Amino acid sequence: FLVCNGMAMKLSAFRHNTLFNGMKNLKLLSYRNLLCDKLFWDSSTKFCLNNYSSAYLELANGLKDFNLDEIALKHFKKAVVLANENTKAESFTHLGIQYAKMGNYEEAVNCYKKAIEIKPKLLEAYSNLAGTYNTLKKYDESIKYASEAIKIKPDFSEAYNNLAIAYYYKGDKKNAIMYMEKAV
């Protein structure tokens, strides 16, 4: 249970070694032809597919934490390919976070929008999209997506923070202060 949810790596005293052993072990796993054209789906295959996606996602997050960005990006992409309908949106969100970390904001925006399309109430995707638009100085877009997040969850502080930043840089200090107070 702990291994499948990435907790073994997170609790490891030797996280760097655990991370690289995880990479080596993941390569040894068989995908049961999951990535070929003649895909055989049964309940076992679907269950394994979800676990492979989670394994790649957790491994990619560990690689990201060690600033191994290119390798992390490769693993985030595999997580997206292997994700099922329950985890696809979250996988796109994590891929978007990695793209943003690497300065590829347009790809990050595309990933967050795909995540929202798949799961319209995924708050993290809205928040990251609003934050990315702030970085790109597209403040009206940031306001749009932060406001959408607030409609879904009225007490979502990250969305208020993104609104405060957008209004501040638009020169509307009154709204910036109001939204920052709400964020706090």
N, C-alpha and C positions, 0 to 999 in steps of 0.2 A: 504493500500500500504506500509506504513512504517513498520508495524508489519511483513508482509511477507518477507520483505527484511532485517530484523534484525535491522532496524534503531531505532525502539522504545527502544530496549535494549541499543543500543550504545549511545543514547541521554538521557537515564534515569539518573537522579541524584542519584537514589538508585539502582545502577546496580546490586549489589549482591542480593537484594530482587527481582528485576525484573527477574534475572536469575533463581532463585529458583521457582518463580511463573510460569515462562515459562516451567520449567521441570514438575511441577505439572499439568499445563494445557495441555501439550502435551500428558501426559498419559491418559487424559480424552477423547482425540480424537478417533474417530472410523476410522479404516483403510478400511472399506468396503470390508473386506476379501482380502486385498491386499497381505498378506503374506501367504495365504493358497494355497493349490494345485489347487483349482478350482477358478481360477482368472477370474473375469468378467471385460473385458476392454471396456470402451466406452470413449468418449472424456472427459467426466466429471471425470472419474476415472484417466485417464492419467494426467489431470490437477491437481487433488488432490495429486497424487503420487509425482509430481514435487514439490508441495508446502510442503509436508511432508519431503521430502529430504532436501529442503532448511531450513525448521524449525530445523531439526536435526543438520544440518551443522552449522547454526548460534548458536544454543544452545551449541554444542560441542566447537566451537571457544570461546564462553564465559566461559565455564568450563575450557578450556585450559588456558585462561588468568588468572584464579584464581588458577592455578596449581592443579586443581582437575583432574589429568591426567587419572586415571583409568575410571572415569565416562565419561570424554571427549572421551576416546578411544571407549567406548561402543556406544556413540552417533555418532561418526564418522563412525563406522561400519554400524550402521543403515542407515545413510545418503547414504552410498555406495549402500546398498541393495535397497533402495527406489529410487535412482537416475535414471533419464531417459537418453536417448542417448545424450541429450544436456548437462547434468550436471555430468555424470558418471566420466569423466576424472578429472574434478575439484575435485570431491568428493574423488577420489583415491589420488589426490595430497595432499589434506588436511589430509587424513588419514596417508599418508606418513610423513607429517610434524609432526604429533602427535607421530608416532612411533620413529622418529628421536629425538624428544624432550625427549622421555622416554629412549633413548639409544639403541633401537632395530633397528639398522641400516640396517640389512639384510631385515627386513620386510619393512622398509622405501624404500629401493631400489626396492623391488618387487612392491610396490604401485606406485612408480614413473614410472617404466617400463610399468605397466598396463595402466597408464594414457597416456603415449606416444603412446602405441599401439592403444588406443582408439582415441586419438586426436594428431596426429603426429606433430602438430605445437604449442603445449601447452608449452610456454616458461618457465613458473614457474616449470613444472615438470623436464625439462632439467636442469635448474639452480639448483634446489634442489638435483637432482641426482648427478650433478657434485660436489656440496658442500658436499654431503654425502660421495662420493668417496674420496674427500680430507680428510675428517675425518677418513676414513678407511685406509688412506695412499695408496690408489690405484690411483696414480696420472695419469697414462696413461688412465685409464677409465674416470677420471675427465676431462682430456683434450679432449677426444673423445666427451663427451656429451656437454661440454661447446662450443666446436667448432661447433657441430650440431646446437646449439642455435644461434650462430652467423650467420650461413648460413641462418637461418630463419629470423633473425632480426640483421643486421650488427651493429646497435648502441646499443645493449643490454649490458649495463654496468655490470650487475651481472655476465654475462658469462665471460667477460674480467677479472673481479675480481677473479673468480674461476680459470681461466687460470693462472693468476699471482701467485696465491697461489700454484697451482700444479707445475709450473715451479720453483718457489722458493725452494720448498722442494725437487725437483729433482736436485737442485744444479745449475740450469740454471738462474743465476741472471739477465743476459742481457734480456732474454725473460720475466722474471718476472717483471722487471722495465717497459719494453715496454708495456706489457698488463695492468699493473697498471695505467700507464699514459693514456691508452685508456679508462680504466674504469672511471677514473676521468674526 
